[in-house]
């Protein structure tokens, strides 16, 4: 699909390499496997055989949610996945109560849809099991990507430089017709492009200094049958925490305490439980009478959220794409990250279909531009919501209407 191989667009290309084996990488591999004879998913971790958090996903313990659109896209790629996750213990939320509390009142309603909740570890594992069914997709685990291999004029990416983790620490080049970076906010793509002599446009940055603390609990059957989620919104002007209590899987639930502007929730067990007790919803106290913690609180902090503007570069190498958090990352509290990755993969699929029918030059740049069209409204909403909190700042291209909307919210 790169410019250098445009004449082959009516047939399958040889190899695509996906950097990062998270959910965005797995979805990307699913789509590009229809256009490449071989797809390699390269990741620093050794993938677990069971649903477990990976060291390469430091935020994996924290809650992860999909919006309805994200669920539709993933179910479209993997029909029947939801039912498989339910069989593995995911919590069915049908006929259970969603309760939302904010300074203006309480909204409590049952969910009529056949929906589910689960941990990121279970969702990723379920998708990975499906991916393993594709014979032209292979996992290259325990390898660190150190840079890009290019043509002599540096205008085409032809592979990646990797180093094996472990005793050997062997280095090699993995050739590729297409390299797609889905490695998340830890991506080194900006550095790699600069090493090739490229000038990188300044990203849009939301300085949030946000923090999470999450704890898992064992819950009795009566609670599991009643509740799906309890969301208690804190008042930003008073720097109050927001809390979200949600079912996950196998009769367990998670409680997340969240704040921004440098007001980090504690990971000390006593202080954490006090923060839960201080949430402005009396139902929390009743729920807490019947549950037992099964893990200590675990924290995760993010200094900045960024939106890379690679589409504005004077030149962009053919044979290279980037999506997901490596391109733009959002405040995880709003549950947009995985959905946006799914949307971008859906866009990529459409672009690849069109490229086969009507091959054009600058394919990769046009894909990046279409990604940005999807990112724009979501990034704007994210900024509006977070800028209402004291201590949050924005640096980047002017955002129209944000000041007005922040005041209204």
N, C-alpha and C positions, 0 to 999 in steps of 0.2 A: 503493500500500500504506500510505501514511501515514493518520493518523486523519482528516485533512481530506478525503481522497479515498476514504474507505472504501466509498462507494456504487459506485465503479467497479471494485471488486475482482474482479468476474467477467470483466472485459475487461482489455486491456493499458493500462497507464498511459503517459503521453507520454514522459518522459525520466528516466533515472537517470544520475547522474554519479559516477564512481569516481575518487577522489583517489589517484594512485599507480599506475604501470604495471608494478609488480613481479609476482612470481608470484601473490601473494595477490590483487592487483587484477585480474589476467587471469582467475583462476578465478572471482572474483566477477562479472566482466563476463559470463562464459559462462553463469552461472546466471541473473542478473537479466535477461539478454537475452530470456528466455522470458516475461517479465512486463512489459516496457517496449518501446514502439515504437522507442525510440532509447536507446543507451547510449554515453556519452562517457567515455573513459579519459584523464584529464588528468594530465600529468607534466611536470616541469621539464626532462627530458632530451629530446634528439632521438634517437629509437630507431634503433640501427644496423641495417643491412641484413644483416649477418653476425653470427655469435655472438661478441660482444665485450662486455667489461665496461663498465658505464656509470658516469659520474662521480657520478650520484645514488645509486649503490649502493656506498658506501665499503667494505663488507665483501664485495663481489662476488668479489674475487680469492681469498678464503679458501674452504676446502672447504665444500660444502653437501651434505647427505645427506637422503634421504627414508626414513622407516621403511616397513616393508611396507604398513601401513595407508595411509600417504600415497600410496604408489605405486598402490595399488588405487583410491583415490579419483580421482587424476588420470587414470589409464588409463580409468576409468569415464566421466569427462567427455570424454576424447579417445582413443577406441579406436584402437589401432595406433600411438600416439605413440612407444612404446618402440622399435618396429622402425624408425621413421623416424629416431630419434636414433642407433640403431646404424648406420644407413646413412650418417649424417653423421660417424661416427668414434667414437661413444661406446664405452667398453670393455665387452665382454661378460664377465661374471664366472662364467658357468656352467663348472663343473669346475675352477675356479681355487681357490686356497687362501686362507682367512681364518685369520689367526694372531693370537691374543690372549695377551699376556703381562702378568701382574701379580705382586705379591710372593708369591703362593701357588702359582704354577705357570704352565704354558703349555697353551693349548688351540689345536689346529691342525686344521682340517677343510675339506674341499672343499665348494663350493657346488653343489648339484644343480639349483637353480632357474635358469631362463632370466632372468637379471637383468642390470642394467647399472649403470655408474657414468659420470658425466660432470661437467663444470664447471657452475656455476650459469648462466654465460653461454649455454651450449648448451641447457640445459633451458629457460631463459626464452625464448630465441629460438624453440625448437621449439613451445612453447605459443603464443607470439605469432603465429607463422605460421598456426596453426590458428584463432586468434581472428580473424585478418584475413579468414577465409572467411565470417564472419558479417556479412551486409550491414547489419544494424542496430547494429553496434558500430563506433565511430569513435575514432581516436586524436587527441587534442589535445596535441601535443608542444610543448616549449619554452615552457611557461606555469607560472608560480609562483602557487600558491593563497595568497591573503592573508587570507581570512576567509569567514564564512558570511553569506549573504543570508537574512533572515527576514521573516515577517509582522510587521505593526505591533506585535502583542502579544508578539512574540519566542517564541511557542510552536510555530511551524512553520518549518522550514528550507525555503526556496524557491529556493535556488541558492548559488553560490559567487562570490566576488570573485577575479579573476585578473589577473595582469600578465604581458604577453608579454615573454619574454627576447629580447635583441637590441637593435638601435638604436632601434626605435620605443618599446619599453617601454610599449606601449599597455595601458590598463586597461579592464576591462569586467566585466559580470556575466553568468554563464552560468546561466540559469534551470533548475530541476530539480524533479521531484516527489519524488525521493529522492537524497540525497547519502550516499555510503559512503566513509569514510576508511580507506584501506589503505596509507597512506604510510609505515608502519614507525616505528621508534623516533625518527625526525626529525619525527614528527607535531606539529603546532601546535594540535591540537584542544582541549587543556586551556585554552590561552590564549584561543582563540576563544569557548569557552563562558563563560569568566570575563568576557570583554568584553560578553557578553550579560546579565551580572548574575547568573550562576549560581555557587553555592558548590560547589566540587569536593571530594569526599571524598579524604582523603589516600590515595595508593596504597600498596600493600605493596611494600617495597623490599628487594632482596637486594644488599648492598654487597659486590661481588665483586672489583673491581679486577683483572679478568682480562685476559690478553693473548695474542695469537696471533702467530706468525711462520710464514709459509708460503713455500715455494720450489718451483718446478716443474723437472722433470728430463726429459731424453730417455732412454728406456729401450730396451734391445735386445729383439729379438723373443722370446728365450727367457725373459726375466723377465716380459714381458707375458703369455705363455702360462701361467706358473706361478702368479703372485700376483694376488690381488684386493685384499687389504688386510692390513697388519701394524699392529697396535695394541699399543703398549707403555705400560702404565699406570705412572706415577710414584707414589711413596709420599708422600702429602700431608704427613705429619708431618715429613718431611725436605725438604719444599718441592721435591721432584724434578719435573722436567718430564714431561708425557705427550706421546708422539709418535705420529702416525698417518701411515703411508705408504700411499697408495692410487692405483690406476690411475684415469685420467680419460678421455682421448680421444686418438686419433691418435698412439699410441705414446708417450704422455707420462704422467707421474705427478706427484703432489704430495706434499710432506712438510710436515706441520703440527707445530709445537712449541707446547704450550699450558701455561699455568699461571695460578694465581689468587692472590688475597691480595697483589697488588702485585709479584709475582715475574715481571716481564715478560721473555719470551724476547727475545734480541737479534735485530736485523736486520742486524748486521754479518756479512758473509759468512764470515769466519774463525771468529768466535765462534759463529755459527749451526751451522757444520759440526762444531764441537767439541761443541755441545749434542746434535747428532744422534749423534755417536760415544759420548756418555756414556749414551745410553739403555740400559736394562737388558735387552737382548736381543742375543745374539751374531749373530743372523741379519742384523741391520742392517749390520754391518761387511761381510758377504759381499755383500749387495745393493749397497752403496756402491762396491764395486770395479768395477762394470760400468755405472754411470750417469754422465751429465754434466749439470750445471746449465744451464738455458736462461734463467733469470731470476734476479735478485738476490732475497734474502729480503724479503718485504713484511709489515709488521706491521699489527695492528688491535687496539685497546684499548677496553674497555668498563668504565666505572667502576661503574655500577649496572644491575641488572635490575629492572624494575618491572611491577606488575600493577595497572592502573587499575580502580577500583571505581565506574564510572559508573552501574551498576545501582542504586546506593544514593542517587543524587541525588534531591532532593525533586521536581524536575521534569526531564523529558528531552524535548527538542523532537521533535515528530513529523517525519518526513521525513529522519531522520538516523540513521546506524548507523556502527559502527567495528569493525574486526576485524584479526586478525594482530598484528604487533609493535606497532602503534599502540595496541592494547588491552592486550596482555600480551606481554612478550618474555622469552625463555628463554636459558640458557647455550647458545651454538651448538655446543659440543663434543658435546652429546648428540643432535644432529640432530633436534630437536623442532620448530623454528620453522616450516619449510615444511609439515610434516605437520599442525601445529595450525591453520595458516591453511586448509589443505584441509579439515580436520574442521569448522571454523567455517563455511566456505562450504557444506559438505554440510548442516549444521544450518540455515543460512539458506534453502537450497532447500526443506527440509522445512517450515519455518515459512511460507514463501511459498505452498507448495502448500496448507497447512492454512488460510491466510488467505483464499485464493480460495474454499474450500469453506464455511468458517465465519468470516466477517469479525468481528474483535473490535477494540475500542479498545485503546490502549496496546500496539500491535503491536511497535513498536521496543523498548520497555522489556522486553517478554517475550523478544524475541530476545537482548538483552544478557544476560538472566538465564540463558538456555539456553547461551549461549557460556561463561558462568562455570562452569556445571556440567561442561562438558568441560575447562575450564582447571584446575579445582581439583586433581584428582589429579596432573596433569603438573607443575604449579607446586610441589606438595608434594614430589614426587620430586626435582625440580630443586634445591629448597632443601636437602633431606636430603643430596644428593650434594655440593653445594658447601660446606655448612657444616662438612664434615669437614676443610676446608683452613684452615690458620692465616691469620688476618687477614680472614676472611669474616664479615660480620655481617648480621643480618636485623632490619628494622624494619617492623612492621605487625601485623595481626591474629594472635593466637597460633596457632601451627601445632602441632596435637596430635601427640604422639609423636615429634617431630623429634629431640629430644635423645637419646632412647633409640635410635632407629634410626641416628643419626649415630655413636653409640658402637659399635653392632653392625657397621656398615659399616667 
